Every structure is written in structure tokens, then in C-alpha cells.
Amino acid sequence: MLIIFSILLWVVDARAKQVKTMDEMTWKDALIFGIGQMLALIPGVSRSGATIMGGMIFGLDRRVATEFSFFLAIPTMFGATVLDLYKNWHLLSAADLPVFAVGFIAAFVSAYLAVAALLK
């Protein structure tokens, strides 16, 4: 599925012509993104790739689709984090805080660099 959706994203990117800004997006555009995000339930399908492709199919510029996809990830990732903390609260200790801090910083920096490169 990863290979299939990668090819689909490449084809959609090559054919996308219409440009919109984030300010021009409607609730229908946001709904399309949400439906695209549901495709990520299929094993091997990237959540961000599915939402970006869905946005571009319906006329959003790659930059706008990518930006909105990452905004859409915030509640998804937050919810997953809260659920994981709830399930594994008993495994955490104060001694783990430095490890989590290093992991958080490394993830933030690498995500920032990846998004910056993707948007170029």
C-alpha cells in the first residue's frame, strides 16, 4: 500500500493545477481532508500523504495541502499521546524525564527540518 499510495501522490502532484490559500478553505475542504485521513487506517498508508493527496485532488495547492495536513495532525497526535499516557501511566517515573526531553527535542527538530524541506 505504501508503494501504491506513493505512486498516487506523485501522479496527483504532477497534475494538480488549482491554487487556494488557507484563508479560502471552506468547511467542505476540511471535511475532504478528514475523509482523506481515514485512508490512513489502511496499513501502509501514510496519514499525511493521504490527506495531502486528498487536498490536492480537490484543488488545493501542495503547500496549502501540506500545511493543513500538519495542522490536522495536532489533535490526532495529541489524542494518541493522551491515550498512550493513560494506558501506560504506571510505567512512567521521574527518572524518565531527561529521556523524554531529548526525544521531544530530537523529534521537534527533525520534523521541522523535514517539513521545511518538503515545502521547498
N, C-alpha and C positions, 0 to 999 in steps of 0.2 A: 504494500500500500504506500510505503514511503516513496518508492520509485515512481509509482503511478501518479501520486499527488505532486511530486516534484516536476514531472513532465507536464502535468496540467497547469501548474503555476507558471512554468516557463512559457507555455503556449498562451495563456491568458495575458501574461505580462507583455508578450510580443504584440498582441492585438489590442490592448487597452488604449483608447484614444481620448475619451472624455475626461475632463478635469473638473473637480469640485474642490472646494475648501472645506475645512471642518465647520465653518460657520454656515455653510449651505446645506449641511446634512440635516435630514429630517428624521423623525422617529421611525419611518419605514426603512431608511438606510441602516439605522441602528438595529432594527429587527432582523434585517438581512444578515448583518454581522453575527447576531446571536444564533441564527439558524446555521450559518457557516461554522460557528464554533461548535455546534453539536456534532458536526462531522468528525471532530477530534475524538469522539468516543470510539471510533473505529481504530483498532490497534494499528500503529504505524503512521497515523495521520497526525501531522503537526497542528496544534491548536492555532498558533499564529499563522501558519501557512494557509490553513483552511479559511480563516477569517479574512486574511489579506486577499486571497483568491476570490472569495465571495464578494468582497467590496469592489474589486477590480472588474469582475464580471458585470456588475450592475452600474459601472460607470465612474467609480472613484479613481482618482489618481493614485499611483503606487505609494507616494509619500503620505497622502491623507489616509489611505487604507492601512498602511503600516503604523502610523501614529495612533489611529483609533484602535487598532488591534492591541497595541500595548496598553492603552487606557482601559480597554476591555479586560485585560489580564489582571488588573489590580484587584477587583473584587473576587475574581476566581482564585488567584493565588492567596489572597488574604483568608478566604473561606477555607481553603485547603490547609493553610497553616494553623488556623484556629482548631479545625477538626483534628489535625495530627497532634497538636499540643494537648488537646482534651484527652485523646486516646492514650497518649504516652506520658502524661504528667508525672506518673510515679517513677519514670526512668531518669528524670532530669535532676541535676544538682547544681549548686553554685559553682562547683569546680569546672563545669562545662561552659561557663560564660565566655572565657577567653577563646575557646574553640569556636563558639557560635559567632563571636565578634569578628574573628579572622575570616570565617566562612562568609559572613554577611558582607564584609568589605570586598572580598575577592569576587563574590557574585555580583555586587553592585558595579564594580569597575569593569569586569568582563562584559556584563550586559550593556553597560553604557558604550563601551568600545564597539561591541557587535552592532548595536542599533545605529550608532553613528556611521559605521562602515556600510551598513545596509541602506541607510538613507542616501548615501552618496551614490 
